[in-house]
C-alpha cells in the first residue's frame, strides 16, 4: 500500500481481508481492500452500517481490520445485486485552497477526470501529521495518490501537473521541442513566479499584520514579482495562451499565482497581453469551478472582504 504506514499499523492476517489501518488516518475514513476511502463516497447500503463502523477504533490493529472488513462485508451482502462496495477513482488528491493547491484541481476539472479529494486543514497542522508526511515528507500540499498505478505517490505541484498530463495525455504540447519549452515555462513558474509572489504575499499579508513589517523585503519582492509578470506579458504577445493557441499545464500552473496579483499588491497596469490572458481563463467554467474547491478564497483575486480575509489567512500561520 503506497500510502500505508509500516510503523503504527497492522495488517489483517485473514486471507479474505487484506486490510491496513494506519493509526493516524482521520476518523472520516474507513478502510477496505487496502484502500483509504472517504466515507462520504460510500453507497447507501454501506452508509447504513456506519454506526457499526464508528464503534471500531482505528488504532485497534488486527482486531480493527478484521471487524472493519466484517462490517463492510455485511453491507456488501445487504446489497441484492452484490455489487462492489464502491467505484474508487484513480486519483486521490490531498490539498487546500492555495495557489499551489488549486493547480491539480484545475487540471482534473478541466480534464473532466473523476477524483477524490481530502482537504488538508492548515489550522490543525494536518500537513505535518505523521500519516500525511508518509505521503509527502516535506509536509506541504498538494499530494496525489494514483490508485490506478499501484498507489504511486506524487508531491510538488509542478510534478503533479506533469504526471497527470502524461497519464491522461491532456494539456501537453505535441513534439519533443514543444514539450521541452512547456517544461521550461513550468520551471519558470515554480522557481520564479510562485516563490517571488509568495514572498510578496507573506511579508504584506502575514508578517506585517502580525507586527513584523519589513519595507525592504516588501519592496524587493513586489518589484521582482512585477518584473516576472512583465516576462509573462512578453511571452503572451500574439498568443492566446502561454504556449500558443492551446491551453496547457503551463497556463494551469501560472494562472492561480499571476491572477492573484491583487493579494500580492503587484500592479499589472500596462500589461495588456497578461490582462487579456486573465480574461480568457476567467471565462473558463472548469477553472473557475476549481477555484472553489475545496473552498473559495476570493480575496486572493481582488474580490470580497479583504480585511477579514487577511485576518483569516494570517491566523493559519
C-alpha positions as CSV (number, residue, x, y, z in Angstrom):
1,X,0.0,0.0,0.0
2,X,1.8,3.1,-1.2
3,X,0.4,5.4,1.5
4,X,0.2,2.9,4.4
5,X,2.4,3.2,7.4
6,X,4.7,0.4,8.3
7,X,5.1,1.9,11.8
8,X,1.9,2.3,13.7
9,X,-0.2,0.0,11.6
10,X,-1.2,-3.7,11.5
11,X,-2.2,-5.9,8.6
12,X,-5.0,-8.4,8.9
13,X,-3.8,-12.0,8.6
14,X,-7.1,-13.4,7.3
15,X,-6.8,-14.4,3.6
16,X,-10.2,-12.7,2.8
17,X,-9.3,-9.4,4.4
18,X,-6.0,-7.8,3.4
19,X,-6.7,-4.6,5.2
20,X,-4.2,-2.0,6.5
21,X,-5.3,0.6,9.1
22,X,-2.8,3.3,9.8
23,X,-3.3,4.7,13.3
24,X,-3.3,8.3,12.3
25,X,-5.8,8.2,9.4
26,X,-8.5,10.8,10.0
27,X,-11.7,9.4,11.5
28,X,-13.7,10.3,8.4
29,X,-12.0,7.3,6.7
30,X,-12.8,3.7,6.6
31,X,-10.5,1.1,5.1
32,X,-11.4,-1.7,2.7
33,X,-9.2,-3.8,0.5
34,X,-6.1,-1.8,1.2
35,X,-7.7,1.5,0.1
36,X,-8.3,4.6,2.2
37,X,-11.9,5.5,1.3
38,X,-13.6,8.8,2.3
39,X,-16.9,7.5,3.8
40,X,-18.8,10.3,2.0
41,X,-18.3,8.3,-1.2
42,X,-19.7,5.1,0.1
43,X,-23.1,3.9,-1.3
44,X,-26.2,4.0,0.8
45,X,-26.2,0.3,1.7
46,X,-22.8,0.8,3.2
47,X,-23.6,4.0,4.9
48,X,-26.4,2.2,6.7
49,X,-23.7,0.3,8.5
50,X,-21.8,3.4,9.6
51,X,-23.0,3.1,13.2
52,X,-21.2,-0.2,13.5
53,X,-18.1,1.1,11.7
54,X,-18.0,4.1,14.1
55,X,-17.6,1.8,17.1
56,X,-14.4,0.3,15.6
57,X,-11.3,2.1,16.9
58,X,-8.8,2.9,14.1
59,X,-5.9,2.1,16.4
60,X,-7.0,-1.4,17.2
61,X,-4.6,-3.1,14.8
62,X,-5.7,-6.6,13.6
63,X,-8.9,-6.5,15.6
64,X,-10.0,-3.3,13.9
65,X,-9.0,-4.6,10.5
66,X,-11.0,-7.8,10.9
67,X,-14.1,-6.2,12.2
68,X,-14.0,-3.3,9.7
69,X,-13.9,-5.9,7.0
70,X,-16.7,-7.9,8.6
71,X,-19.0,-4.9,8.7
72,X,-18.2,-3.9,5.2
73,X,-18.8,-7.5,4.0
74,X,-22.1,-7.5,5.8
75,X,-23.0,-4.3,4.0
76,X,-22.0,-5.9,0.7
77,X,-24.2,-8.9,1.5
78,X,-27.1,-6.5,2.1
79,X,-26.9,-5.3,-1.5
80,X,-29.3,-7.5,-3.6
81,X,-27.1,-7.0,-6.6
82,X,-23.9,-7.9,-4.7
83,X,-22.3,-5.0,-6.5
84,X,-18.8,-3.8,-5.4
85,X,-18.7,-1.7,-2.3
86,X,-17.8,1.3,-4.4
87,X,-16.1,2.5,-7.5
88,X,-12.8,4.1,-6.5
89,X,-11.4,6.9,-8.6
90,X,-7.7,6.5,-9.6
91,X,-6.6,9.9,-8.3
92,X,-6.9,10.8,-4.6
93,X,-5.9,14.4,-4.1
94,X,-4.8,15.9,-0.8
95,X,-4.9,19.7,-1.0
96,X,-6.1,23.1,0.4
97,X,-7.2,26.4,-1.1
98,X,-3.9,27.9,-2.1
99,X,-2.3,28.9,-5.4
100,X,-0.3,25.6,-5.5
101,X,-3.2,23.6,-4.0
102,X,-5.5,24.7,-6.8
103,X,-3.2,23.6,-9.7
104,X,-4.2,19.8,-9.7
105,X,-7.8,20.7,-9.1
106,X,-7.8,22.9,-12.2
107,X,-6.3,20.1,-14.2
108,X,-8.7,17.5,-13.0
109,X,-11.8,19.7,-13.5
110,X,-10.6,20.8,-17.0
111,X,-9.8,17.2,-18.0
112,X,-13.2,16.0,-16.5
113,X,-11.3,13.3,-14.6
114,X,-13.0,11.6,-11.6
115,X,-11.1,12.1,-8.4
116,X,-11.4,12.1,-4.7
117,X,-10.3,15.0,-2.5
118,X,-9.2,15.3,1.1
119,X,-9.0,18.8,2.4
120,X,-5.8,19.4,4.5
121,X,-6.5,21.8,7.3
122,X,-3.6,24.1,8.0
123,X,-5.2,25.4,11.2
124,X,-5.0,21.8,12.6
125,X,-1.5,21.4,11.0
126,X,-2.7,18.3,9.2
127,X,0.1,18.8,6.7
128,X,2.6,18.0,9.4
129,X,0.8,14.9,10.8
130,X,2.6,11.6,10.7
131,X,0.1,9.9,8.3
132,X,0.4,12.8,5.8
133,X,4.1,13.0,5.9
134,X,4.2,9.4,5.0
135,X,2.9,10.7,1.7
136,X,4.8,13.9,1.4
137,X,8.0,14.1,3.5
138,X,8.1,17.9,3.0
139,X,4.8,18.4,4.8
140,X,3.3,20.6,2.1
141,X,0.3,20.4,-0.2
142,X,-0.7,19.2,-2.8
143,X,-0.1,15.5,-3.0
144,X,-1.8,12.8,-5.1
145,X,-2.0,9.1,-4.8
146,X,-2.7,7.2,-8.0
147,X,-4.6,4.1,-7.1
148,X,-4.5,3.0,-10.7
149,X,-0.7,2.9,-10.6
150,X,0.0,0.8,-7.5
151,X,-0.8,3.7,-5.1
152,X,2.0,5.7,-6.6
153,X,2.5,9.0,-4.7
154,X,3.4,12.3,-6.4
155,X,4.1,15.5,-4.5
156,X,5.2,19.0,-5.6
157,X,2.5,20.8,-7.7
158,X,4.6,21.1,-10.9
159,X,5.5,17.4,-10.8
160,X,1.8,16.5,-10.2
161,X,0.7,18.5,-13.2
162,X,3.3,16.8,-15.4
163,X,2.4,13.4,-14.1
164,X,-1.3,14.0,-14.7
165,X,-0.7,15.4,-18.2
166,X,1.3,12.3,-19.2
167,X,-1.2,9.9,-17.5
168,X,-4.2,11.4,-19.3
169,X,-2.5,12.8,-22.4
170,X,-4.0,16.2,-21.9
171,X,-2.8,19.8,-21.8
172,X,0.8,19.0,-23.0
173,X,2.1,20.3,-26.3
174,X,2.9,17.8,-29.1
175,X,6.6,17.2,-30.0
176,X,9.9,17.0,-28.2
177,X,10.8,20.6,-28.6
178,X,7.4,21.9,-27.7
179,X,7.3,19.7,-24.5
180,X,10.7,21.0,-23.5
181,X,9.5,24.6,-23.9
182,X,6.5,23.7,-21.7
183,X,8.8,22.2,-19.1
184,X,11.0,25.4,-19.1
185,X,8.0,27.6,-18.5
186,X,6.7,25.3,-15.9
187,X,10.0,25.6,-14.1
188,X,9.8,29.4,-14.5
189,X,6.6,29.3,-12.5
190,X,8.0,27.0,-9.9
191,X,11.3,28.9,-9.4
192,X,10.2,32.4,-10.1
193,X,6.5,33.5,-10.2
194,X,5.5,31.3,-7.3
195,X,8.3,32.0,-4.8
196,X,8.5,35.7,-5.5
197,X,4.8,36.4,-5.4
198,X,4.5,34.1,-2.4
199,X,7.1,36.2,-0.5
200,X,5.3,39.4,-1.6
201,X,2.1,38.0,-0.1
202,X,3.8,36.7,3.0
203,X,5.5,40.0,4.1
204,X,2.4,42.1,3.4
205,X,-0.4,39.7,4.3
206,X,1.0,37.7,7.2
207,X,4.2,39.3,8.6
208,X,3.0,42.9,8.6
209,X,-0.4,42.3,10.2
210,X,1.5,40.4,13.0
211,X,3.7,43.5,13.6
212,X,6.7,42.3,11.6
213,X,6.6,44.8,8.8
214,X,9.8,44.8,6.6
215,X,9.6,47.6,4.0
216,X,12.8,46.4,2.3
217,X,11.6,42.9,1.8
218,X,8.2,44.1,0.6
219,X,9.8,46.4,-2.0
220,X,12.2,43.8,-3.2
221,X,9.5,41.0,-3.7
222,X,6.9,43.3,-5.1
223,X,9.3,44.7,-7.7
224,X,10.6,41.2,-8.6
225,X,7.1,39.9,-9.0
226,X,6.3,42.8,-11.3
227,X,9.3,42.0,-13.4
228,X,8.3,38.4,-13.8
229,X,4.8,39.4,-14.8
230,X,6.4,41.6,-17.5
231,X,8.2,38.4,-18.7
232,X,4.8,36.7,-19.0
233,X,3.3,39.6,-20.8
234,X,6.1,39.4,-23.5
235,X,5.6,35.7,-23.8
236,X,1.9,36.2,-24.4
237,X,2.4,38.7,-27.3
238,X,0.4,37.3,-30.3
239,X,-0.7,34.3,-28.3
240,X,-4.0,33.2,-26.7
241,X,-2.2,31.1,-24.1
242,X,1.4,30.9,-22.9
243,X,2.4,28.1,-25.3
244,X,0.3,29.3,-28.2
245,X,-3.3,28.6,-29.2
246,X,-3.8,25.7,-26.8
247,X,-4.5,25.7,-23.1
248,X,-1.7,23.7,-21.3
249,X,-0.4,22.8,-17.9
250,X,1.8,25.9,-18.2
251,X,-1.4,28.0,-18.0
252,X,-2.7,25.9,-15.2
253,X,0.5,26.4,-13.2
254,X,0.8,30.1,-13.8
255,X,-2.8,31.3,-13.6
256,X,-3.5,30.9,-9.8
257,X,-0.3,32.8,-9.0
258,X,-0.3,35.5,-11.6
259,X,-4.1,36.1,-11.2
260,X,-3.6,36.7,-7.5
261,X,-1.7,39.9,-8.2
262,X,-4.2,41.9,-6.0
263,X,-3.3,39.8,-3.0
264,X,0.5,40.3,-3.7
265,X,-0.3,44.0,-4.2
266,X,1.6,43.9,-7.6
267,X,0.4,46.3,-10.3
268,X,-0.4,44.8,-13.8
269,X,-1.0,48.2,-15.3
270,X,0.2,48.3,-18.9
271,X,0.5,44.6,-19.2
272,X,-2.2,44.3,-21.8
273,X,-1.3,40.8,-23.0
274,X,-1.4,39.4,-19.5
275,X,-4.7,41.0,-18.8
276,X,-6.2,39.6,-21.9
277,X,-4.9,36.1,-20.8
278,X,-6.6,36.7,-17.4
279,X,-9.9,37.5,-19.1
280,X,-9.6,34.3,-21.3
281,X,-9.0,32.0,-18.3
282,X,-11.5,33.9,-16.1
283,X,-14.1,32.8,-18.7
284,X,-13.2,29.0,-18.4
285,X,-16.0,27.5,-16.3
286,X,-14.0,24.4,-15.2
287,X,-11.1,26.6,-14.0
288,X,-13.4,28.9,-12.1
289,X,-15.2,25.9,-10.5
290,X,-11.8,24.5,-9.4
291,X,-11.1,27.8,-7.6
292,X,-14.0,27.0,-5.3
293,X,-12.6,23.6,-4.3
294,X,-12.1,22.6,-1.5
295,X,-13.4,26.1,-0.7
296,X,-13.1,29.6,-2.3
297,X,-10.9,32.4,-1.2
298,X,-12.0,35.3,-3.5
299,X,-9.8,37.9,-1.8
300,X,-6.8,36.3,-3.5
301,X,-8.2,37.6,-6.7
302,X,-9.3,41.0,-5.6
303,X,-12.9,40.1,-4.6
304,X,-14.7,40.0,-1.3
305,X,-13.8,41.4,2.1
306,X,-10.1,41.9,2.0
307,X,-9.6,42.9,5.7
308,X,-11.5,39.9,7.0
309,X,-9.8,37.6,4.6
310,X,-6.3,38.9,5.5
311,X,-7.0,38.2,9.2
312,X,-8.3,34.7,8.5
313,X,-5.3,33.9,6.3
314,X,-2.8,35.2,8.8
315,X,-4.4,33.2,11.6
316,X,-3.4,30.0,9.8
317,X,0.3,30.7,10.1
